[in-house]
């Protein structure tokens, strides 16, 4: 577990900065303490305390629902939790017990793999002129509702027993919390149910608690912790009935495990020009069936999804965020040097423009210009560079163009899929026809009719990936692959108009000279 020294201490008063700076002196006594608590299955009472601070989100400040609770717990307990969490995940992974549809807190899966799996299905169906309906589910107070004994029974059912289960039982029982507002604490109150917010172990426990959810539906399903969506191509009225039956099954499942869906916040996203836009219904907290709201813009794991799947709305939002930071930098620095700008851009701005961008890569030229425009505008802040062309400014600053970063990111993603670094369903199909020319990881390219499908990752990456040489695609590690790509594409780093596929060197000596990746300009992606 990495200690973040800027975080606040828990109720026991141990600040992470103290634990980090005095690590050598504290290592021995903490080792004894942690080993003892794991062996005996007992926790110090103060490890079970939490101080909750409400953080304002948006809306009216006098509405309690507009605040997000942030829970501060013992840092030393979190260190111990990380050991227990790793044990639990190792067990679930070893025996392949975790659902393949759960992308949260599972090695080799992420928000990006979740979205790739979903959008791959969507674009395939739409390419065949088949509409798709997606139901976004919202758990009501998900973590707070989990009943302890039922959770422990599920853990035991998955084979988690002995000292680990005993420790988790003690971790859940006998907890209490207080709320602190403007420095004033409330009285301590017991916590009789729910998974501790702000804990290290909590999210994994919740993932296991809902692990059987995909088995009760006929629709397709993907999850990231509690973010859950079911979806299905709509072939006929029977498809609507399957989704509606699944909603009923999910409601019954939730009741069985003392969870609840917030029907008023569950949404339907209709995709496809010929979508009949069927209305689905779900039981609310009063036992009445209400129609689910249809949405034309849904934020899915941080990415705005629109029915056209152009992602223009998402791109516009991210560009606006990035431009605001550019403006802040302009107002904060009277004289900005190139090195400082490069550091600020890569740390504060580029992440907004690249989060999950393999899932939503821009299709429209206007969106590509919007993204590139952020870097174009930012590089003009450096004195002595604004009179140079954009590509020359990038070269002076050693900053790759956003277009190059996307092309590079695509083949890196393809490497991860083809080399088994992602523990999820394959969305790339290897070409097993040995009579065709190409490398041993060559991908099969399927015919498609729509621009939406052509622009999606599993189609657009094929030509670029297949054009690479055997020496590149068979790199022994991800870092080695990045290094070889950086060397082979070095002539295109600062370009904004890129040919497809990109020309590359074919000399083996050239490839081998470029490693290790740490010495490469773009190897940090």
N, C-alpha and C positions, 0 to 999 in steps of 0.2 A: 504494500500500500504506500502510495506517495503522499507525504505530508505537505499540504498547502499552507504555508506559513501566514497567508493573508486571511485565513478563516478564523472565525471566532471560537473561543473555547466552549466546552459544554458545561453543565452544572458543576462538574468536579473541579473546574478552574484550571485544568491543565491546558495551556496554550500550545498549539502545534509548533510555534516558533521555539518555545522552550524545549519541547521534545526533540526537535530536530537539531538545535544547536548544542544540546547536552546529551546527544544520542550515545556517545561513548560511555558517559558516566551512568546513564539510565538503562543501558542495554541489559545488564545483568539482572538488576532487580525486576525489570519489566518482564524479562524472559521467565523468571521464577513465577511471577504473578500470573502471566498468561497461561503458562503450562499447568499451573495449579487449578485455575478456573476451568480449563478444558478437561482436565483429568477428573475433577470432582463434580463437574456440571453445576457449579455454583458461581453466581456473579455478585460482586459488590452492589449493594442497594443503589448507590449513586449512579451506577452504570445503567440503571433502569429509569432514570429521570430524564425528562426532556423539557426544555424551555422553548415555547412556541412564540415566534414573533410574526405578526401579520404584515405582509408586504403588499402595498397597493398595486393593483394591476391596471385597471382602467374603469371608466364610468364614474358614478357618484361615490364620493369618499365616505358618505354616511351609510352606505349599503355594505353590510358584512360580507356578502357574497362576492364583492369586488376585490377582496383581499386574498392573497395566497399565503397559507401558513408555512413558515420556514421553521423547522424543528432542529434545535441544537442539542446534540447528545455528546457523551464522553468520547474524546478522541482515542483514548486507550481502548475503550470498548470497541470502537470502529476498527482498530488494528486487529483485535481478536476476531471480530466478525469477518474480516477479510480472509482469515485462515479457515473459518468454518464455511464461508461461502465457497471457497476454492474446493474444499472437500466435497461439498454437496454437488457442485457443478461437475467435478471430476467423476463422481459416481453416476450422475445422470447421463453424462456424455459417454462414459465407458460402456454402459449398458443400453445406449441409444434410446433413452427414455423420454427425452425432450421432443416435443412435437417439431417436425420439420417446418411447420408454418409459424413458429415463434422466432422472431429475429432479435428480440431484446435480450441483452446480457448473455448471449450465446456466442462463443468464439467462432469466427468465420461468417458471422451474419451482422447486419447493421440496418439502419434506416434505409440506406441505399439499396441493399439487396431486397428489402421488403418492397420498396417502390418498383424496382426493376421487375420483380415477379408479377406484380399486379399490372403494371402498364404493358408488359409483354402480352399478357392475356387480353387486355383491353384492345390493343392495337391489332392483334391477330384477328379478333372477332370483327372489329370495325373494317378491316381490310376485306373481309368476306361479306360486308354490308349487313352484319348481324349486330344489333344494338346490345348494350350491356347495362345492367342495373347494379349499382353498388350501394350497400347499406353501411353507413358509418355508425358504429355502436358507441354509446357513451355510458360507462359504468358510473352509477351514482355513488360518490364517496368510496371508490373502489378499495383503496388500502385500508380505510377506516372500518370497513364492514366485515372483513374476513374473520370468521369465528375461529378462535384459537384451537379448540379441540378437533374441529373438522380439518383444519390445516395439518395438525399433527398426525391425524389418522391418514391423510393423503401422503404425507412424508413417509410414514411407516409402510404404507402400501407400495411405495416406490423403492423400498428396501433401505431407507435411511433409518438406522437404528443405533443402539448402543450409546456411547458417550456423546456423539454428535447430536442425536435426537434429544438426549437429556439436557444438553446445553441449550439447544433451541427452545425447549419447553421452558426452562428457567428464564431465558431471554425474553419470552413473550409474557410470562406471568408476573404479576406483582409490579407492573409498571405504573408510573404516575407522571403527570405533566402539569405545567403552569403556563399561563399566557403572560407575556411581558409587553406592555404598551407604554411608550414614552419613558422607558426605564422603570416603570412601576409594575411589579409582579402580582399576579392573582394568587389565590390560595391553591395549594396542590390538590389535584383531583385524580382519582384512580382511573386507569385505562383498562377496561375489561374486555375489549375486542379490538381487532384491527392489527395491521402490521405497522411497526414503528416507522413514522415518517422521518426522513433524514438519515436513516440507518444504511449501512453498507449491505447487510444481509436481506433487508426488507424486500427490495425489488425481485430478488431471486426467489424468495418464498412465494411472492405473488404469482410469478411466472409458473411455478410448480402447481399452485392452487388452481389455476385456470388451464392447466396443461391438457386436460381432456376435452376442452371446448370444441376443437375442430372435429372431433369424432361424432358429434351429435347433429351436424348439419350436412346436407347434401350439396349445398352451394360451395364454391371455392372460398377459402378464408386465408387471411394473412394477419399476423399480429406483431406488434412491437410492445412488449410488456402488456399494458392494459388497452393500448390503442388497437382496436379490432375492427375489421371490415369484412363483410361477406359480399360476394359478387358472383354474377352469373350471366353468360350470354343469353339473350332472350330470343329463343327460337319460335316460341308460340305461347299460348296462354298457360300451358303447363309449367313453363319456366317461372312465370309469376307465382304460380301456386307453390312451387318448390321453395322460392324465397320466403313467401308468407308462412309456409309450414315451418321453415327454419327459424323464423322470428318467434313463432309460438314455442318451438322446442328450446330456443335460447332462453325465453322467459321462464319456462318450467325449470330448466337447468339452473338458472340464477336463483330461483326460489329455493330449490333443493339445497343449494350451498350458501344460502342466506346472503346472496348478493342481489343487486337490483340494477336494471338499466333505467337511465333517465330518458324516458320516451320523448319528452319535449326537446331533447338535445340530440337525439338520433336523427340522422339526415339520409336522404336518398339522392344519389347523383345519377342522372340519366345520361347515358352516352349514346351517340348515334343519331343521324338525321331522321331515321324512321322509327325512333323509339316511341312507343305508345304512351310513355310516361304514366305507367300504372301507379296507383296510390297504395302503399302498404300501410298496415296498421300494427300498433303495438300496445300492449296493456300498460297503463300508467300506474302511478303509486296508489291510486284510488281503486284500481281494479277495472277501470273503464278503458275500452280500446279507443285509441285516438289515431288519426292519420299522421304518418311521418312527414315531416316537412321536406319538400324538394329544394335542392340547392343548385345554383349555377356556378358556385365558387366555394370549394372546400379546402381548408388547410389540412393537408395530410402529411404528418411528420415533418412539418416546417416547409412544405412545398404547396403552393396554391394550385389546385387542380381545377381547370375549367373544362366544360364539355367539348370544346374544340381540340383540346390537348395541344395547343400551340404554346402554352405556358407563358403567354405574353404578359398576363397579369402578374404572375410570379416574378418574371424578369423585371418588369417595371418597378415592383415593390423593392426588390433587392438592389436595383440600380439607384433608387431614391435613397435607400439607407446608405449606400456607399458614397453617393454624392454629398450627403449631409456630413459625412466624416471628412471628405475632401475639403468641404467648406470650413469645418472646424480646424483642420490643419492649416489652411490658408490664413485664418484669423489668429492662430496661436503662434505661428512662426514668422518672424519678420524676415529672417534669412534662412532658407531651407536648403541644406546641401543634399547631394544625390544619395549618399549612404543613408542618411536619416530618413529620406523619403522612401527608399527601398525597404527599409525595416518597417516603417509605419504601414506601407501599402501591404506588404506580405502578412503582417500580423493583424491589422485592424480592418482592412478593406477587402482584400482578395477573398477571405473566407466567406463573406456575404455573397460574392459572385460565383463561388465554386461549390457551395454546399450541395451535395447530391446532383451536381450538374450533369453527370453521366445519364441521369434519369430524365432530365428536362432540357437537354441541349437545344439551343435556339434553332428553329427552322426558318423563321422569317428574317429577311435581310435587315429589317428595321431593328429587330431585337439583337442581332449580332452587333450592329452599330452602337446600340445603347450600351451594351456590355463593354465593348472596346472603348467607347467614349469616356468611361470613368477613368481608365488608365491614360487615355489621350489627354484628358483635361488635367489630371494630376501631374503628369510629367512636365506640364507647362509652368508649374510652380517653381521649378528650379531655375535660378538665375543663370543665364548663359546658354540655356538649352531651348528656350521657347521659339527661337528662330530656326531651329533645325527641324527636319521632317520628323514625323512621329516615329518611324522605324529607326531613324538615327538616334533619337532620344532614348528609345528602348535599348539600343546597342550600347550607348554611353553609360546607361544605368545598370546594364546587365539584367534587365527585366524582360522575360519572355512575353510575347503578345498573348492576350487572352485566347485568341484563336488557336495558337500553338499549344497552349496549356490544355485546351479541350481535346485536341487531336492526340496529344500525348497521354492524357487521362484515359481516353478510350482504349488504347492498346494496353495500357497498364491493367485496366479492368478485365480485358480479354485474357491477359496472362493469368490473372487471379482465377478466373473461371476455368480455363483450360488446364491449369496445373493443380487444381483441387484445393486452392487456398480458401475458397468459399464453401462452407458446409451447408449448401442449400440446393434446391432444384436447379438443374442446368437450363439456361435460356439460350446457350450457344450450342450448336450441333456440329460435332466433328464430322468432316467428310471422310468416310471410310473407303471411298473408291480409290484404290491404290494405283489405278491406271492413269489418274490425272496428275499433272505436274504440280509440284509445290512441296512445302515442308510437312513434317509429320503431325503438326497441330492445325492443319488447314481446316477452315470452317466451311460448312455447306451453306450455300446462299439460296434461299427460297425466293420464288417469284412473289412480288407484291404489287398491288394496284394503286394504293393511296400514298400521298405524300406523308401522311401521319406515320404510317408503318415504315416507309423508307427512311424517315428521320430518326426512328427509334434505335437505340443502341444495338440491339441484336441483329439489325440489318445494316446500319451505317458503318459498323466497325469491320465488317467482313472483308471488303476490298483492301482496307488498310492493313489488317492483320495478315491476310493471305499474301500480301506483297512482300512481307518481311522474309529474311533468309532463315535457314535452319539454325545458324549460329545465334541468331537473335532470339527466336522464339523458344529455343531449348536452353536458354540461360539457366544456370543452376539455382539462382535465387532471384527474388523480386528486385533487390538492389542491383544485382548484376544486370538484370533486364533493363532497368531504368538507365543505368550507365551506358549500355550499348545503344539504346534508343537515342539518348542525348548526343552521343558521338555521331551516329548515323544521320541524324536530322539536324546537325549543328548549323547547316546553311539556312534553316528555316525558322530559327528560334524567334526572330524579331519580325517575321512576316505576318501580315493580317489577311492576305489572300493566299491560301494554301492549295496547291494542286492535290488531287486525290486519285490514286494514292501518292504519298510523298516520295520523291526520289530518295534513294539511300545507297550508301556505299556497300560494296559486296566483297570487300577485301577482309579476309579473316584477321590479318595482322592488325588492321585498323580497329576491329572490334575488341580484340584482346588488350590493346594498349589503353583503352578508355577506363578500365576498372582500377580501383574500386569506385563504387558509386559516390562515396562521400566527396571525391574530388571533382565531381561533375557539377556544372552550373545549376541544372534543374533537378538534381537528384533528391531534393527535399519534398517533392510532391507526393 
